[in-house]
Amino acid sequence: MTGDTDTDIELRPARLRHARLAIAAVFCVHGAVTGSFATRIPWIQEHAQLSAGTLGLALAFPALGAALAMPLAGRLNHRFGARPALRGLLALWTLSLILPSLAPNLVALCCALFVYGATAGMADVAMNALGVETENRLGRSIMSSLHGMWSVGALFGSAAGTVAAHAGADARLHHPIAALALTAAGLVAVRGVLDLRSDDGAPAPPHFALPPKSALFIGLIGFCAVFAEGASMDWSAVYLRDVLDTDAGLAAASTTAFALTMALARLAGDRVVDRFGAVRTVRAGGVLATAGGLFVVTARHPAAAMAGFGLIGLGIAVVVPLAFAAAARSGPAPAQAIAGVATITYTSGLIAPSAIGAVADATSLVVSFGLVTLLAFALIAGAAVLRPRQAAGDPTPANRDEPAGIRP
């Protein structure tokens, strides 16, 4: 390896601050693609002439593509270095936004969404790995706010998509324009992230490999949080409408309030993590989310249910960022561990909406959210897996919970 990189030189505080802002911008760009796509799903459904059932089938393909492709990200990081790998993967992800709106039928849409999901997943792993490394160099928590910036990007993307939809813009025009703008923004942002390279003598990670056992347990914590998130995002409005006879406008507002709570909690979450540590933060979040679930299943008034959904969002907001950070520190191959945790969480996001529906069909939506409440309670019991591993020669007791275990 020739030339200086951020791996082999001492980094000045100003350089680290710049890298932190740059990786935050990358997260924002990544979220903006998702927001841009989600708002035009009705247009894509009409263009491809799909029923609700076939659309649901097609929308499973992004998660499938992500789950299969994410393990490749670690090898790409090793082969090209963190910054070049992220540059290429983020560009592929932003440009993939063009594909779904061009699909004329179900088969083409499934293929387009598979590519869309695969590039999303690989870029997700690459940017989270760089986010964790930036956090390590800074010596303080930033992962929660990075995921908060993803939510901000999704909000911007969906706002622009909503304007385009109301204006009657053809998605085959809207999405290429958005894709080119986001690609340019992403390339500018990536210029400022840390430039990390693998050691020349280090063996390349395998193309596909199971993550370490420690990462699997961490992934289960992420699974519980993402299941609760997916259930609340997709079913909160239906719950208020069907269980509490709420009008459509107020029911829809509950979903918006939940998403806003998640975003605000993530933006503010780093201070809490720095103060109390990852384990205590997730345990407290589990208490809040469990209380929120109990509010939902016992609610007799829409306000109580909306408060419950808000508490669920507040409680689970920082879990996935902390799971990614813990996975990266769980073994010698951070990208591989992050890919394992991300695969589990993507799977949870895929099955949660349909699982809630299946349980509701067999019993009721109240019982479905009883299941969500149990998974929220599991965060309290399982939070200990996020405890940082004790470094060799570290005299501090290994069972400490505070703060966050971030090593600069």
C-alpha positions as CSV (number, residue, x, y, z in Angstrom):
1,M,0.0,0.0,0.0
2,T,1.4,3.4,-0.9
3,G,0.4,6.9,0.1
4,D,-1.1,8.1,3.3
5,T,-4.6,7.0,4.4
6,D,-6.6,7.6,7.5
7,T,-5.5,4.1,8.6
8,D,-1.8,5.0,9.0
9,I,-1.7,8.6,10.0
10,E,-2.6,10.4,13.2
11,L,-5.9,12.1,12.6
12,R,-6.4,15.7,13.8
13,P,-9.7,16.6,15.6
14,A,-10.7,18.8,12.6
15,R,-10.3,15.9,10.3
16,L,-12.5,13.7,12.5
17,R,-15.2,16.3,12.8
18,H,-15.2,16.6,9.0
19,A,-15.4,12.8,8.6
20,R,-18.3,12.7,11.1
21,L,-20.2,15.3,9.0
22,A,-19.4,13.5,5.8
23,I,-20.7,10.1,7.0
24,A,-23.8,11.8,8.3
25,A,-24.4,13.2,4.9
26,V,-24.0,9.7,3.4
27,F,-26.7,8.4,5.7
28,C,-28.9,11.3,4.7
29,V,-28.5,10.5,1.0
30,H,-29.1,6.8,1.6
31,G,-32.4,7.6,3.4
32,A,-33.5,10.0,0.7
33,V,-33.4,7.2,-1.9
34,T,-35.8,5.2,0.2
35,G,-38.1,8.1,0.7
36,S,-38.1,9.0,-3.0
37,F,-39.1,5.4,-3.9
38,A,-41.8,4.9,-1.2
39,T,-43.9,7.8,-2.2
40,R,-44.2,6.6,-5.8
41,I,-45.1,3.0,-5.1
42,P,-48.8,3.7,-6.1
43,W,-47.6,5.1,-9.5
44,I,-45.3,2.0,-10.0
45,Q,-48.2,-0.3,-9.1
46,E,-50.5,1.3,-11.6
47,H,-47.8,1.4,-14.3
48,A,-47.0,-2.3,-13.9
49,Q,-50.8,-3.1,-13.6
50,L,-50.4,-5.0,-10.3
51,S,-53.0,-6.0,-7.8
52,A,-52.4,-5.5,-4.1
53,G,-51.3,-9.1,-3.7
54,T,-48.8,-9.1,-6.5
55,L,-47.5,-5.7,-5.3
56,G,-46.9,-7.3,-1.9
57,L,-45.0,-10.1,-3.5
58,A,-42.8,-7.6,-5.5
59,L,-42.1,-5.6,-2.3
60,A,-40.5,-8.7,-0.7
61,F,-37.7,-8.6,-3.3
62,P,-35.7,-5.6,-1.9
63,A,-35.3,-7.5,1.4
64,L,-34.4,-10.7,-0.4
65,G,-31.8,-8.9,-2.5
66,A,-30.3,-7.1,0.5
67,A,-30.1,-10.3,2.6
68,L,-28.2,-12.2,-0.2
69,A,-25.9,-9.3,-1.2
70,M,-24.9,-7.8,2.2
71,P,-22.3,-10.5,3.0
72,L,-20.4,-9.3,-0.1
73,A,-19.8,-5.8,1.3
74,G,-17.0,-7.0,3.7
75,R,-15.0,-8.5,0.8
76,L,-15.5,-5.3,-1.3
77,N,-14.3,-3.2,1.7
78,H,-11.2,-5.4,2.0
79,R,-10.4,-5.4,-1.8
80,F,-10.9,-1.7,-2.5
81,G,-10.7,0.1,0.9
82,A,-13.6,1.6,2.8
83,R,-13.9,4.9,1.0
84,P,-13.7,3.6,-2.6
85,A,-16.1,0.7,-1.8
86,L,-18.6,3.1,-0.2
87,R,-18.3,5.5,-3.2
88,G,-19.1,2.7,-5.7
89,L,-21.8,1.0,-3.6
90,L,-23.6,4.3,-2.8
91,A,-23.6,5.3,-6.5
92,L,-25.1,2.0,-7.5
93,W,-27.8,2.4,-4.8
94,T,-28.7,5.9,-5.8
95,L,-28.8,5.0,-9.5
96,S,-30.9,1.9,-8.8
97,L,-33.8,4.3,-8.0
98,I,-34.3,4.6,-11.7
99,L,-35.1,0.9,-12.2
100,P,-38.5,0.2,-10.5
101,S,-40.4,2.9,-12.4
102,L,-39.3,1.5,-15.7
103,A,-40.7,-2.0,-15.0
104,P,-43.7,-2.8,-17.2
105,N,-44.8,-5.9,-15.4
106,L,-44.4,-8.1,-12.3
107,V,-41.4,-10.0,-13.4
108,A,-39.5,-6.9,-14.4
109,L,-40.4,-5.2,-11.2
110,C,-39.3,-8.1,-9.1
111,C,-35.9,-8.1,-10.8
112,A,-35.6,-4.3,-10.5
113,L,-36.4,-4.4,-6.8
114,F,-34.0,-7.3,-6.2
115,V,-31.2,-5.1,-7.6
116,Y,-32.5,-2.1,-5.7
117,G,-32.4,-4.1,-2.4
118,A,-29.0,-5.6,-3.1
119,T,-27.3,-2.3,-3.7
120,A,-29.2,-0.8,-0.7
121,G,-28.0,-3.5,1.6
122,M,-24.3,-3.4,0.5
123,A,-24.2,0.4,0.8
124,D,-25.9,0.1,4.2
125,V,-23.2,-2.3,5.5
126,A,-20.3,-0.1,4.1
127,M,-21.6,3.1,5.6
128,N,-22.4,1.6,9.0
129,A,-18.9,0.1,9.1
130,L,-17.4,3.5,8.4
131,G,-19.8,5.1,10.9
132,V,-18.6,2.7,13.6
133,E,-14.9,3.4,12.8
134,T,-15.5,7.1,12.9
135,E,-17.3,6.7,16.2
136,N,-14.3,4.7,17.5
137,R,-11.8,7.5,16.5
138,L,-14.0,10.2,18.0
139,G,-14.4,8.3,21.3
140,R,-18.0,9.1,21.6
141,S,-21.4,7.8,20.4
142,I,-22.5,9.0,17.0
143,M,-24.4,6.0,15.5
144,S,-27.8,7.0,16.8
145,S,-27.6,10.4,15.2
146,L,-26.3,8.9,12.0
147,H,-29.4,6.8,11.8
148,G,-31.4,9.9,12.7
149,M,-29.9,11.5,9.7
150,W,-31.0,8.6,7.6
151,S,-34.6,9.3,8.8
152,V,-34.1,13.0,7.9
153,G,-33.1,12.0,4.4
154,A,-36.1,9.7,4.1
155,L,-38.3,12.6,5.2
156,F,-36.7,14.9,2.5
157,G,-37.0,12.2,-0.1
158,S,-40.6,11.5,0.7
159,A,-41.5,15.2,0.8
160,A,-40.0,15.7,-2.7
161,G,-41.8,12.6,-3.9
162,T,-45.1,13.8,-2.5
163,V,-44.7,17.1,-4.3
164,A,-44.0,15.2,-7.5
165,A,-47.0,12.9,-7.0
166,H,-49.4,15.8,-6.4
167,A,-48.0,17.5,-9.5
168,G,-48.8,14.4,-11.5
169,A,-45.2,13.9,-12.5
170,D,-44.3,10.7,-14.3
171,A,-42.0,8.6,-12.0
172,R,-39.9,7.7,-15.1
173,L,-39.0,11.4,-15.1
174,H,-39.0,12.1,-11.4
175,H,-36.8,9.1,-10.4
176,P,-34.0,9.7,-12.9
177,I,-33.7,13.3,-11.9
178,A,-33.7,12.4,-8.2
179,A,-31.2,9.6,-8.8
180,L,-28.8,11.9,-10.6
181,A,-29.1,14.6,-7.9
182,L,-28.6,12.1,-5.1
183,T,-25.7,10.4,-6.9
184,A,-23.9,13.7,-7.2
185,A,-24.6,14.5,-3.5
186,G,-23.4,11.1,-2.4
187,L,-20.1,11.4,-4.4
188,V,-19.5,14.8,-2.8
189,A,-20.2,13.4,0.7
190,V,-18.0,10.3,0.3
191,R,-15.0,12.5,-0.4
192,G,-14.9,13.5,3.3
193,V,-15.3,10.1,5.0
194,L,-12.3,8.2,6.5
195,D,-10.1,6.5,4.0
196,L,-9.4,3.2,5.5
197,R,-7.5,0.3,4.0
198,S,-7.0,-3.3,5.1
199,D,-3.6,-4.5,6.0
200,D,-1.8,-5.9,3.0
201,G,-1.1,-9.2,4.6
202,A,-4.6,-9.7,6.0
203,P,-6.6,-12.5,4.4
204,A,-9.7,-11.5,2.4
205,P,-13.0,-12.4,4.1
206,P,-15.0,-15.1,2.4
207,H,-17.7,-14.2,-0.2
208,F,-20.4,-15.7,2.0
209,A,-19.9,-16.6,5.7
210,L,-22.0,-16.8,8.8
211,P,-21.3,-13.9,11.2
212,P,-19.7,-14.7,14.6
213,K,-22.0,-16.1,17.2
214,S,-21.7,-12.9,19.2
215,A,-23.1,-11.0,16.2
216,L,-26.0,-13.5,15.9
217,F,-27.1,-12.7,19.5
218,I,-26.8,-9.0,18.8
219,G,-28.8,-9.5,15.7
220,L,-31.7,-11.0,17.7
221,I,-31.8,-7.8,19.7
222,G,-32.0,-5.9,16.4
223,F,-34.7,-8.3,15.2
224,C,-37.0,-7.5,18.2
225,A,-36.6,-3.7,17.6
226,V,-37.1,-3.9,13.9
227,F,-40.1,-6.1,14.3
228,A,-41.7,-3.6,16.6
229,E,-40.8,-0.8,14.2
230,G,-42.2,-2.5,11.2
231,A,-45.4,-3.5,13.0
232,S,-46.0,0.0,14.3
233,M,-45.2,1.7,11.0
234,D,-47.4,-0.5,8.9
235,W,-50.2,-1.3,11.3
236,S,-50.7,1.6,13.7
237,A,-53.1,3.4,11.4
238,V,-55.1,0.2,10.8
239,Y,-55.1,-0.5,14.6
240,L,-56.6,2.9,15.4
241,R,-59.2,2.6,12.5
242,D,-60.3,-1.0,13.1
243,V,-59.9,-1.4,16.9
244,L,-60.7,2.1,18.1
245,D,-63.0,3.3,15.3
246,T,-60.8,6.3,14.6
247,D,-61.3,8.4,11.5
248,A,-58.8,7.9,8.6
249,G,-57.1,11.3,9.1
250,L,-56.3,10.8,12.8
251,A,-55.3,7.1,12.1
252,A,-52.8,8.2,9.4
253,A,-51.4,10.9,11.8
254,S,-50.4,8.1,14.2
255,T,-48.0,6.7,11.7
256,T,-46.5,10.1,11.0
257,A,-46.1,10.7,14.7
258,F,-44.4,7.4,15.2
259,A,-41.9,8.1,12.5
260,L,-41.2,11.6,13.8
261,T,-40.7,10.2,17.3
262,M,-38.2,7.7,16.0
263,A,-36.2,10.3,14.1
264,L,-36.1,12.8,17.0
265,A,-35.1,10.1,19.4
266,R,-32.2,9.0,17.2
267,L,-30.9,12.5,16.7
268,A,-30.8,13.0,20.4
269,G,-29.8,9.4,21.3
270,D,-26.0,9.8,21.3
271,R,-26.1,12.0,24.4
272,V,-28.0,9.4,26.3
273,V,-25.7,6.6,25.2
274,D,-22.6,8.6,26.1
275,R,-24.1,9.3,29.6
276,F,-25.5,5.9,30.4
277,G,-23.9,3.4,28.1
278,A,-25.4,1.1,25.5
279,V,-26.7,-1.6,27.9
280,R,-28.6,0.8,30.2
281,T,-29.9,2.8,27.3
282,V,-31.4,-0.3,25.6
283,R,-32.8,-1.6,28.9
284,A,-34.5,1.7,29.5
285,G,-35.7,1.7,25.9
286,G,-37.1,-1.7,26.4
287,V,-39.1,-0.5,29.5
288,L,-40.5,2.4,27.5
289,A,-41.4,0.2,24.5
290,T,-43.0,-2.4,26.7
291,A,-45.0,0.3,28.5
292,G,-46.0,1.6,25.1
293,G,-47.2,-1.8,23.9
294,L,-49.3,-2.1,27.1
295,F,-50.8,1.3,26.4
296,V,-51.7,0.1,22.9
297,V,-53.3,-3.2,23.8
298,T,-55.3,-1.7,26.7
299,A,-56.3,1.5,25.0
300,R,-59.9,2.5,24.9
301,H,-59.3,5.9,23.4
302,P,-57.2,6.9,20.3
303,A,-55.0,9.3,22.4
304,A,-53.9,6.4,24.6
305,A,-53.0,4.3,21.7
306,M,-51.1,7.1,19.9
307,A,-49.2,7.7,23.1
308,G,-48.4,4.0,23.2
309,F,-47.1,4.0,19.7
310,G,-45.0,7.1,20.5
311,L,-43.5,5.3,23.5
312,I,-42.7,2.2,21.3
313,G,-40.9,4.5,18.8
314,L,-39.0,6.3,21.6
315,G,-38.0,3.0,23.2
316,I,-36.7,1.2,20.1
317,A,-35.2,4.2,18.2
318,V,-31.5,3.7,19.2
319,V,-31.5,-0.1,19.4
320,V,-30.5,-0.8,15.8
321,P,-27.7,1.8,15.7
322,L,-26.3,0.3,18.9
323,A,-26.6,-3.2,17.5
324,F,-24.5,-2.3,14.5
325,A,-21.9,-0.6,16.7
326,A,-21.8,-3.6,19.0
327,A,-21.5,-6.0,16.1
328,A,-18.6,-4.1,14.6
329,R,-16.7,-4.5,17.9
330,S,-17.6,-8.2,18.4
331,G,-14.8,-9.7,16.3
332,P,-12.0,-9.1,13.9
333,A,-14.2,-8.6,10.8
334,P,-16.5,-5.6,11.5
335,A,-18.1,-5.5,8.0
336,Q,-18.9,-9.2,8.2
337,A,-20.5,-8.9,11.6
338,I,-22.5,-5.8,10.6
339,A,-23.7,-7.7,7.5
340,G,-24.9,-10.6,9.7
341,V,-26.8,-8.2,12.0
342,A,-28.2,-6.3,9.1
343,T,-29.4,-9.5,7.4
344,I,-31.3,-10.5,10.6
345,T,-32.8,-7.0,10.9
346,Y,-33.8,-6.8,7.3
347,T,-35.4,-10.2,7.7
348,S,-37.4,-9.0,10.7
349,G,-38.5,-5.9,8.7
350,L,-39.7,-8.3,5.9
351,I,-41.7,-10.7,8.1
352,A,-43.1,-8.3,10.7
353,P,-46.0,-6.8,8.6
354,S,-47.2,-10.2,7.3
355,A,-46.7,-11.8,10.7
356,I,-48.9,-9.2,12.4
357,G,-51.5,-9.7,9.7
358,A,-51.5,-13.5,10.1
359,V,-51.8,-13.3,13.9
360,A,-54.6,-10.7,13.5
361,D,-56.5,-13.0,11.1
362,A,-56.2,-15.9,13.5
363,T,-57.0,-13.9,16.6
364,S,-57.1,-10.1,16.6
365,L,-54.9,-7.0,16.2
366,V,-54.9,-6.6,20.0
367,V,-53.2,-10.0,20.3
368,S,-50.8,-9.1,17.5
369,F,-49.6,-6.1,19.4
370,G,-49.4,-8.3,22.5
371,L,-46.7,-10.1,20.6
372,V,-45.0,-6.8,19.8
373,T,-45.1,-6.0,23.5
374,L,-43.4,-9.3,24.4
375,L,-40.6,-8.6,21.9
376,A,-40.1,-5.1,23.4
377,F,-39.8,-6.8,26.8
378,A,-37.1,-9.0,25.4
379,L,-35.0,-5.9,24.9
380,I,-34.8,-5.5,28.6
381,A,-33.6,-9.1,29.1
382,G,-31.2,-9.2,26.1
383,A,-29.6,-5.8,26.3
384,A,-26.5,-7.3,28.0
385,V,-25.3,-8.7,24.7
386,L,-24.5,-5.1,23.7
387,R,-21.9,-4.8,26.5
388,P,-18.5,-4.0,25.1
389,R,-16.0,-6.8,25.1
390,Q,-13.0,-6.3,27.5
391,A,-9.8,-5.5,25.6
392,A,-6.7,-7.5,26.5
393,G,-4.9,-5.9,29.3
394,D,-7.8,-3.7,30.3
395,P,-8.0,-3.7,34.1
396,T,-11.6,-2.3,34.1
397,P,-14.1,-5.0,35.2
398,A,-15.6,-6.7,32.1
399,N,-19.2,-6.5,33.4
400,R,-19.3,-2.7,33.4
401,D,-22.3,-1.2,31.6
402,E,-21.3,2.4,31.3
403,P,-20.7,4.5,29.0
404,A,-20.9,2.8,25.6
405,G,-17.5,1.2,25.6
406,I,-16.3,3.2,22.6
407,R,-12.6,3.0,22.1
408,P,-10.9,5.9,20.2
